[in-house]
Amino acid sequence: MATRKMNVLVYSGNGSTIESVRHCLYTLRRLLSPNYAVIPVTDNVILKEPWTASCALLVFPGGADMGYCRSLNGEGNRRIEQFVRRGGSYLGFCAGGYYGSSKCEFEVGNKALEVIGHRELALFPGTCRGCAFKGFVYQGEAGAKAIDVKVVKEAFKAGVIPQTFRSYYNGGGIFVDAETFSDKGVEVLANYSGDLDVEGGSAAVVYCKVGEGGAILTGPHPEFAAVNLDPKSNGQNYPKLVEDLAEDNESRVNFLKACLSKFGLIVSQETSSVPSLSRLHLSSMHHYLVPELLASWEDIIIREDDEEYIKGENDTFHLEKQESRWSVNQLAKALPLPGIQDPPADQVDGASDDRIVDYNAITKRLIPHETEWPGTKETPYFNHHAFYANLKKYQEERGGEAEDYGKYLVYGEVVTSTNTLLEKNPKLLSTLPPGFTVTATTQVAGRGRGSNVWVSPPGCLIFSYTMKHPMELSNTAPVVFIQYLAAIAIAEGIQSYDRGYHDVPVKLKWPNDIYAQDPTKPGKKEYVKVGGILVNSSYSSGNYDLVVGIGLNTTNTAPTTSLNALLGPNLTPFTLEKLQARILTRFEIIYKGFCRTGFDKKLEETYYKHWLHTDQIVTLEAEGGVRARVKGITRDWGLLKAEELGWEDRPTGKIWELQSDSNSFDFFKGLLKRKT
């Protein structure tokens, strides 16, 4: 059983610099969205989590490679090297290039900066020697240059390949005599132009075939975009550097696209930009509840210059008045004046100039809708009338058992993260009623469990809802089961969406992922991830304050597949509004039963009906590689039960019980790893 790898991991641990990591994330997200999740990972993840199974590309940014060595020498490098040899891809920029070579020679003879030593990865079998151009200063831009790079076009089979381009440079090396290693799978992809300050050739970027995989190592920084460099910040020559890089930006991007394509990655033909954050629309199934909710916020609302704000711990929300909503943007839309283009619907702030943005610092504008639901002109990608109509229909099916979840709704076309808006602002969260829901069309900073994020392009159903689970139920209905209830609600919500949907092939992966049978491989039981669940918990006033986040590929085919791709020709495609209403009502009904009778036999059987793991044989890596057969989860604390196997896979009689928060399940390799 195999799954397509969709994580691009950017190392952000010891040795990396914040700026280099941010440049990597900025550039790679624009080139690889929506097919991959580009996310930062620490050295702890590299050392202790099963990242290799889902990783398409491992990226080491600029920084200081000695820090990489201190954290990853030994086990970390063994895992990276094995990952590449087994078909993985490694991309090392500047310090990541030194680190990926067999030997590092940096500023030899300069006692203040000199670094000489062999490196364990040795993806490039020779020496990386620098600085190619003198003047480097740690934590500074004094040695930064816009250097000319000459591309070896014949090294690339496809794409728009530039002959030359100017790239940001600050301390990188040359790959000494790289052309002499062609018999070891080394190709020169680009050379420095002009005179260099070290000997050994001019190779600036190399590709190295390593086992079944490959590595690209660079001396310069082609991932640095001019738009993210401040021309006023670093001396009299810096404005010219930024200007030169801006002029060659298209060529720089095309070179990076060609490099990523050489790895076999799916590269966006149109460079994606991160959209601006939009307004948030607050509404309710019953209009009169909105002013009541606003009144309950009286203690947390701050008034400044006749405007109202909620200043949360992470985000500031501006409660926008009805009369103030006619901004210049809306006026431009209402009056089709010559030369004025329609701005994006509902856009307020963010990345309109497409540069690195601190989204937490942007004030979020919240519009309360007290007398009517938002119309399609205000929210063209979410139909509030359809959502509330379906919510009411599903609520009435079970005689009023479902009545609260989805009753209050905040929708934003573009948000940071539906979970973050709730969970990271506990002052606001504590005032919200159970079932208060936040949903979005696009997330720009989606979150997932552990080191994962969920790619959230348009077409993905994204929503989070609040819960207050009484502490007094801890023994009979432990809070750990909430993730399992959400998983059941998703599976049942999909299969009870309407008549004819009961056989949609979705399954649950322990503890909180949603998988679907791959529709591109009919007849084979191969599964791909289509969704995930994230539950965050805090405690106040005798309750667990929970935020349950759900992401589910519904109409979008990337990054894996979609629910609509699973449907037969006679079934109507899922709509986001109706499916969200179905999942919310199913969860509420399941949860109320759970509060009454706990994770009883009936609920347990329902969970097993949908999950992937019955009698799966796994290896418990933290227990010395013991083999075990999965038997289920415990009904008291939701632990994974696995019976130990001995000779010829016969049970030894020992039962292992494993926590979801302490172990990572690499389902496709049958590995259970201890997280620390």
Disulfide bonds with the S-S distance in Angstrom:
none
